[in-house]
Amino acid sequence: MRRWIWPSVVAAFAIAYPLLLSSPFQQRLGALVLLYAIAASAWNIVGGYAGQVSVGHVVFFGCGAYAAMGAYAKFGLSPLFGIPGGIVLAVGLAAIVGVPTLRLSGHYFSMATIAVAETMRLIVTNTEWLGAAVGLSGPTVPRNIFDLSFLSALPYYYLFLIILAITLAITWWMTNSRMGFYLRAIKDSERAARSLGAPASRTKLYAYMLSAALTSVAGALYAMMFGFVDPESGLGILISVKILIMAALGGAGLLFGPLVGAAILVPLEEISNSWLGGKGAGLTFVVYGAIIVLIARFQPGGLLSLLTRRGKPKTDTGASHAP
């Protein structure tokens, strides 16, 4: 029962957060934390559990964002009806891209995903039907509840909280299934996992497709909250870097690691932007770079792994136990 105490406390705080901190800025900040926690948790499936560091994951984020805005801009439907289309598009793209790229490992896989993401960004930028460099906009005035267009951030907060809970539940189920055991074995040593009969290629592809589907949902929610998407906000490589750092900062491969990372990085970015305004645009890259260096040097497992390690009892491995 002890291991459920902290998750229960976090869940209670998350539910009560808008009631305790009720200013518009604080509610919007909370909604953004949950939104990026969804995206980072989706990335965590393939980047944390499978060990495949996808830096071009933003392409699936863009699939959801453009599908949601395209449903309204091109067909006059609610952006909500674009979510299934975005999921199908993201999963299909993940299947096509994943078959050749998942044969690579390490930085070769990362570079391949960057190439795919940048190619898609350039294609969208030069496609008039997708709004080209101008982008696509959603409904300026909500027509009905299905438009999910609210003046306050409070409805978005609780909507994102529900989606995050579903995302974490799917991740928890996956990690405790045969697929999760396969992924952990593949991450430790793919060659050893293959020698023991684990279907490495198929398992990684399934994880990539599941991660793509959940990332597209995060992209659709982002587009509906802001009511707009363009190649930079929907397919910019900085979004992938941000998502990756959130997962790594909190703890890649841990269920609540992305949430911890988002709870630290999003307020840091929002507060620095509000203090510095346009002058702090370049500071974001400096902060991201510094965080990457610090994580790699001092805590590769993330902050949450530090806490879990402290909670484990120490075992004596001294020579006194040697035969």
NUSEDREN-768930 format. One record per residue (C-alpha): residue in one letter; z, y negated, x negated. Coordinates in nm, 2 decimals. Each point is the difference from the previous one (the first is absolute). Last residue first. Example, Ala and Ser with C-alpha at 12.3 -4.5 7.8 and 13.67 -1.06 7.14 Angstrom:
[marba S,[0.71,0.11,-1.37]],
[marba A,[0.07,0.34,0.14]],
END
This chain:
[marba P,[0.05,1.82,-3.23]],
[marba A,[-0.03,-0.38,0.05]],
[marba H,[0.24,-0.15,0.24]],
[marba S,[0.20,-0.19,-0.27]],
[marba A,[-0.33,-0.13,-0.14]],
[marba G,[-0.02,-0.27,0.26]],
[marba T,[-0.20,-0.01,0.32]],
[marba D,[0.27,-0.13,0.22]],
[marba T,[-0.13,-0.11,0.33]],
[marba K,[0.04,-0.35,0.14]],
[marba P,[0.04,-0.03,0.37]],
[marba K,[-0.29,-0.19,0.18]],
[marba G,[0.07,-0.34,0.15]],
[marba R,[-0.10,-0.19,-0.31]],
[marba R,[-0.33,0.18,0.00]],
[marba T,[-0.06,-0.11,0.36]],
[marba L,[0.07,-0.36,-0.08]],
[marba L,[-0.23,0.00,-0.30]],
[marba S,[-0.27,0.18,0.20]],
[marba L,[0.02,-0.29,0.25]],
[marba L,[-0.08,-0.26,-0.26]],
[marba G,[-0.33,0.17,-0.12]],
[marba G,[-0.07,0.32,-0.18]],
[marba P,[-0.16,-0.18,-0.30]],
[marba Q,[0.33,-0.20,-0.05]],
[marba F,[0.02,-0.19,-0.34]],
[marba R,[-0.34,-0.03,-0.16]],
[marba A,[-0.25,0.08,0.28]],
[marba I,[0.20,-0.18,0.26]],
[marba L,[0.05,-0.31,-0.22]],
[marba V,[-0.37,-0.01,-0.10]],
[marba I,[-0.12,0.04,0.36]],
[marba I,[0.25,-0.27,0.12]],
[marba A,[-0.13,-0.24,-0.26]],
[marba G,[-0.36,0.05,0.10]],
[marba Y,[0.08,-0.06,0.37]],
[marba V,[0.20,-0.31,-0.09]],
[marba V,[-0.28,-0.14,-0.21]],
[marba F,[-0.26,0.08,0.27]],
[marba T,[0.21,-0.18,0.26]],
[marba L,[0.05,-0.30,-0.22]],
[marba G,[-0.38,-0.08,0.03]],
[marba A,[0.04,-0.13,0.36]],
[marba G,[0.33,-0.18,-0.08]],
[marba K,[-0.15,-0.35,-0.01]],
[marba G,[-0.14,0.04,0.35]],
[marba G,[0.35,-0.01,0.15]],
[marba L,[0.28,0.03,-0.27]],
[marba W,[0.30,0.04,0.22]],
[marba S,[-0.16,0.17,0.30]],
[marba N,[-0.21,0.22,-0.22]],
[marba S,[0.30,0.10,-0.21]],
[marba I,[0.19,0.09,0.32]],
[marba E,[-0.29,0.20,0.14]],
[marba E,[-0.05,0.20,-0.32]],
[marba L,[0.36,0.08,-0.06]],
[marba P,[0.05,0.08,0.37]],
[marba V,[-0.29,0.25,-0.02]],
[marba L,[0.10,0.16,-0.34]],
[marba I,[0.36,0.10,0.08]],
[marba A,[-0.02,0.14,0.35]],
[marba A,[-0.34,0.14,-0.08]],
[marba G,[0.14,0.20,-0.30]],
[marba V,[0.29,0.14,0.21]],
[marba L,[-0.24,0.10,0.28]],
[marba P,[-0.24,0.16,-0.26]],
[marba G,[0.29,0.21,-0.14]],
[marba F,[0.13,0.13,0.34]],
[marba L,[-0.17,0.34,-0.01]],
[marba L,[0.00,0.04,-0.38]],
[marba G,[-0.32,0.09,-0.19]],
[marba A,[-0.04,-0.35,-0.14]],
[marba G,[0.34,-0.17,-0.03]],
[marba G,[0.09,-0.36,0.12]],
[marba L,[-0.20,-0.17,-0.27]],
[marba A,[-0.28,0.26,-0.01]],
[marba A,[-0.06,-0.02,0.37]],
[marba M,[0.00,-0.38,0.01]],
[marba I,[-0.21,-0.01,-0.32]],
[marba L,[-0.27,0.21,0.16]],
[marba I,[-0.01,-0.20,0.32]],
[marba K,[-0.03,-0.33,-0.20]],
[marba V,[-0.27,0.14,-0.23]],
[marba S,[-0.20,0.13,0.30]],
[marba I,[0.03,-0.34,0.17]],
[marba L,[-0.11,-0.17,-0.33]],
[marba I,[-0.33,0.20,0.02]],
[marba G,[-0.12,-0.22,0.29]],
[marba L,[-0.14,0.20,0.29]],
[marba G,[0.16,-0.15,0.31]],
[marba S,[0.13,-0.34,-0.12]],
[marba E,[-0.29,-0.05,-0.24]],
[marba P,[-0.28,0.14,0.20]],
[marba D,[0.10,-0.18,0.32]],
[marba V,[0.24,0.08,0.28]],
[marba F,[0.15,-0.21,0.28]],
[marba G,[0.25,0.02,0.28]],
[marba F,[0.30,-0.01,-0.24]],
[marba M,[0.21,0.26,0.19]],
[marba M,[-0.30,0.19,0.12]],
[marba A,[-0.16,0.01,-0.34]],
[marba Y,[0.32,0.13,-0.16]],
[marba L,[0.05,0.26,0.27]],
[marba A,[-0.36,0.13,-0.06]],
[marba G,[0.06,0.02,-0.38]],
[marba A,[0.32,0.19,0.05]],
[marba V,[-0.18,0.25,0.23]],
[marba S,[-0.27,0.03,-0.27]],
[marba T,[0.28,0.09,-0.25]],
[marba L,[0.12,0.28,0.23]],
[marba A,[-0.35,0.16,0.02]],
[marba A,[-0.06,-0.04,-0.37]],
[marba S,[0.33,0.17,-0.09]],
[marba L,[-0.09,0.29,0.22]],
[marba M,[-0.35,0.02,-0.16]],
[marba Y,[0.14,-0.01,-0.35]],
[marba A,[0.27,0.26,0.08]],
[marba Y,[-0.27,0.23,0.14]],
[marba L,[-0.22,-0.05,-0.31]],
[marba K,[0.29,0.07,-0.23]],
[marba T,[0.08,0.33,0.19]],
[marba R,[-0.37,0.11,-0.01]],
[marba S,[-0.03,-0.06,-0.37]],
[marba A,[0.33,0.16,-0.09]],
[marba P,[-0.02,0.32,0.21]],
[marba A,[0.32,0.15,-0.15]],
[marba G,[-0.06,0.35,-0.14]],
[marba L,[0.26,0.02,-0.28]],
[marba S,[-0.27,-0.08,-0.26]],
[marba R,[-0.10,-0.31,0.20]],
[marba A,[0.36,-0.13,0.00]],
[marba A,[0.02,0.06,-0.38]],
[marba R,[-0.32,-0.20,-0.05]],
[marba E,[0.12,-0.28,0.23]],
[marba S,[0.33,-0.04,-0.18]],
[marba D,[0.28,-0.21,0.14]],
[marba K,[-0.21,-0.19,0.25]],
[marba I,[-0.17,0.32,0.12]],
[marba A,[0.33,0.17,0.05]],
[marba R,[0.13,-0.30,0.20]],
[marba L,[-0.32,0.00,0.21]],
[marba Y,[0.02,0.37,0.07]],
[marba F,[0.36,-0.03,0.12]],
[marba G,[-0.11,-0.29,0.23]],
[marba M,[-0.29,0.19,0.14]],
[marba R,[0.23,0.30,0.08]],
[marba S,[0.21,-0.23,0.22]],
[marba N,[0.31,-0.20,-0.09]],
[marba T,[-0.19,-0.28,-0.17]],
[marba M,[-0.24,-0.02,0.29]],
[marba W,[0.27,-0.02,0.27]],
[marba W,[0.17,-0.28,-0.19]],
[marba T,[-0.33,-0.19,-0.04]],
[marba I,[-0.08,0.04,0.37]],
[marba A,[0.35,-0.13,0.09]],
[marba L,[-0.03,-0.29,-0.25]],
[marba T,[-0.33,-0.10,0.16]],
[marba I,[0.15,0.03,0.35]],
[marba A,[0.30,-0.22,-0.10]],
[marba L,[-0.24,-0.25,-0.16]],
[marba I,[-0.20,-0.01,0.33]],
[marba I,[0.31,-0.07,0.20]],
[marba L,[0.12,-0.27,-0.24]],
[marba F,[-0.35,-0.16,0.00]],
[marba L,[0.02,-0.03,0.38]],
[marba Y,[0.36,-0.14,-0.03]],
[marba Y,[-0.10,-0.27,-0.24]],
[marba Y,[-0.33,-0.08,0.17]],
[marba P,[0.19,-0.07,0.32]],
[marba L,[0.23,-0.24,-0.19]],
[marba A,[-0.27,-0.18,-0.20]],
[marba S,[-0.03,-0.25,0.29]],
[marba L,[-0.33,-0.14,0.13]],
[marba F,[-0.13,0.35,0.09]],
[marba S,[-0.34,0.15,-0.01]],
[marba L,[0.02,0.38,0.07]],
[marba D,[-0.34,-0.02,0.17]],
[marba F,[0.12,0.29,0.23]],
[marba I,[0.25,-0.23,0.17]],
[marba N,[-0.28,-0.20,0.16]],
[marba R,[-0.24,-0.29,-0.07]],
[marba P,[0.19,-0.13,-0.31]],
[marba V,[-0.15,-0.33,-0.11]],
[marba T,[-0.18,-0.03,-0.34]],
[marba P,[-0.13,0.36,0.04]],
[marba G,[-0.08,0.15,-0.34]],
[marba S,[-0.20,-0.14,-0.29]],
[marba L,[-0.25,0.16,-0.23]],
[marba G,[-0.08,-0.10,-0.36]],
[marba V,[-0.16,-0.31,-0.16]],
[marba A,[-0.13,0.19,-0.31]],
[marba A,[-0.22,0.23,0.21]],
[marba G,[0.10,0.00,0.36]],
[marba L,[-0.04,0.38,0.04]],
[marba W,[-0.35,-0.04,0.15]],
[marba E,[-0.09,-0.24,-0.28]],
[marba T,[0.05,0.26,-0.27]],
[marba N,[0.02,-0.15,-0.35]],
[marba T,[0.38,-0.02,-0.03]],
[marba V,[0.03,0.34,0.17]],
[marba I,[-0.22,0.17,-0.27]],
[marba L,[0.19,-0.19,-0.28]],
[marba R,[0.34,0.12,0.13]],
[marba M,[-0.13,0.35,0.04]],
[marba T,[-0.11,0.01,-0.36]],
[marba E,[0.33,-0.15,-0.12]],
[marba A,[0.19,0.27,0.19]],
[marba V,[-0.22,0.28,-0.14]],
[marba A,[0.03,-0.12,-0.36]],
[marba I,[0.37,-0.04,0.03]],
[marba T,[0.03,0.36,0.13]],
[marba A,[-0.20,0.12,-0.31]],
[marba M,[0.22,-0.20,-0.23]],
[marba S,[0.31,0.16,0.14]],
[marba F,[-0.15,0.35,-0.02]],
[marba Y,[-0.08,-0.06,-0.37]],
[marba H,[0.34,-0.15,-0.06]],
[marba G,[0.17,0.34,0.07]],
[marba S,[-0.21,0.28,0.15]],
[marba L,[-0.35,0.07,0.11]],
[marba R,[-0.11,0.28,0.23]],
[marba L,[0.15,-0.23,0.27]],
[marba T,[-0.29,-0.23,-0.05]],
[marba P,[-0.28,0.24,0.11]],
[marba V,[0.15,0.13,0.33]],
[marba G,[0.21,-0.30,0.07]],
[marba V,[-0.28,-0.25,0.06]],
[marba I,[-0.16,0.18,0.28]],
[marba A,[0.32,0.13,0.16]],
[marba A,[0.17,-0.34,-0.05]],
[marba L,[-0.30,-0.17,0.16]],
[marba G,[0.03,0.23,0.30]],
[marba V,[0.38,-0.05,0.03]],
[marba A,[-0.04,-0.38,-0.02]],
[marba L,[-0.28,-0.02,0.26]],
[marba V,[0.18,0.23,0.24]],
[marba I,[0.32,-0.20,-0.04]],
[marba G,[-0.18,-0.33,0.04]],
[marba G,[-0.17,0.13,0.32]],
[marba P,[0.34,0.11,0.14]],
[marba I,[0.14,-0.35,-0.08]],
[marba G,[-0.29,-0.20,0.15]],
[marba F,[0.14,0.04,0.35]],
[marba L,[0.30,-0.21,-0.09]],
[marba P,[-0.23,-0.28,-0.10]],
[marba S,[-0.07,-0.04,0.38]],
[marba L,[-0.36,0.03,0.09]],
[marba G,[-0.27,-0.28,-0.01]],
[marba F,[-0.25,0.23,-0.18]],
[marba K,[-0.08,-0.18,-0.32]],
[marba A,[0.29,-0.24,-0.06]],
[marba Y,[0.26,0.20,0.19]],
[marba A,[-0.06,0.35,-0.13]],
[marba G,[-0.10,-0.15,-0.33]],
[marba M,[0.34,-0.15,-0.05]],
[marba A,[0.17,0.34,0.03]],
[marba A,[-0.27,0.19,-0.19]],
[marba Y,[0.00,-0.26,-0.28]],
[marba A,[0.37,0.03,-0.05]],
[marba G,[0.01,0.38,0.02]],
[marba C,[-0.29,0.05,-0.25]],
[marba G,[0.15,-0.28,-0.22]],
[marba F,[0.32,0.19,-0.05]],
[marba F,[-0.21,0.31,-0.08]],
[marba V,[-0.18,-0.20,-0.28]],
[marba V,[0.33,-0.13,-0.11]],
[marba H,[0.07,0.34,-0.16]],
[marba G,[-0.19,-0.11,-0.30]],
[marba V,[0.29,0.04,-0.25]],
[marba S,[0.04,0.37,0.10]],
[marba V,[0.26,0.16,-0.23]],
[marba Q,[-0.03,0.37,0.07]],
[marba G,[0.35,0.14,-0.06]],
[marba A,[-0.01,0.21,0.31]],
[marba Y,[0.34,-0.11,0.13]],
[marba G,[0.00,-0.36,-0.11]],
[marba G,[-0.37,-0.11,-0.01]],
[marba V,[-0.13,0.22,0.28]],
[marba I,[0.28,-0.01,0.25]],
[marba N,[0.14,-0.32,-0.15]],
[marba W,[-0.31,-0.20,0.10]],
[marba A,[0.10,0.05,0.37]],
[marba S,[0.36,-0.10,-0.08]],
[marba A,[-0.14,-0.32,-0.18]],
[marba A,[-0.21,-0.09,0.31]],
[marba I,[0.29,0.05,0.24]],
[marba A,[0.24,-0.18,-0.23]],
[marba Y,[-0.26,-0.29,-0.01]],
[marba L,[0.03,-0.04,0.37]],
[marba L,[0.38,0.05,0.01]],
[marba V,[0.05,-0.28,-0.26]],
[marba L,[-0.25,-0.22,0.18]],
[marba A,[0.19,0.03,0.33]],
[marba G,[0.33,-0.08,-0.18]],
[marba L,[-0.16,-0.32,-0.15]],
[marba R,[-0.14,-0.10,0.34]],
[marba Q,[0.35,0.04,0.15]],
[marba Q,[0.16,-0.20,-0.28]],
[marba F,[-0.26,-0.28,0.02]],
[marba P,[0.04,-0.02,0.38]],
[marba S,[0.38,-0.03,-0.02]],
[marba S,[0.20,0.29,0.15]],
[marba L,[0.18,0.16,-0.28]],
[marba L,[0.27,0.22,0.16]],
[marba L,[-0.20,0.08,0.32]],
[marba P,[-0.33,0.05,-0.19]],
[marba Y,[0.19,0.24,-0.25]],
[marba A,[0.18,0.21,0.27]],
[marba I,[-0.26,0.28,0.00]],
[marba A,[-0.04,0.00,-0.37]],
[marba F,[0.37,-0.01,-0.06]],
[marba A,[0.06,0.30,0.22]],
[marba A,[-0.29,0.19,-0.18]],
[marba V,[0.15,-0.09,-0.34]],
[marba V,[0.34,0.12,0.10]],
[marba S,[-0.14,0.32,0.14]],
[marba P,[-0.20,0.06,-0.32]],
[marba W,[0.32,-0.06,-0.20]],
[marba I,[0.21,0.25,0.20]],
[marba W,[-0.26,0.27,0.03]],
[marba R,[0.07,0.15,-0.35]],
[marba R,[0.36,0.03,0.09]],
[marba M,[-0.06,0.24,0.29]],
END
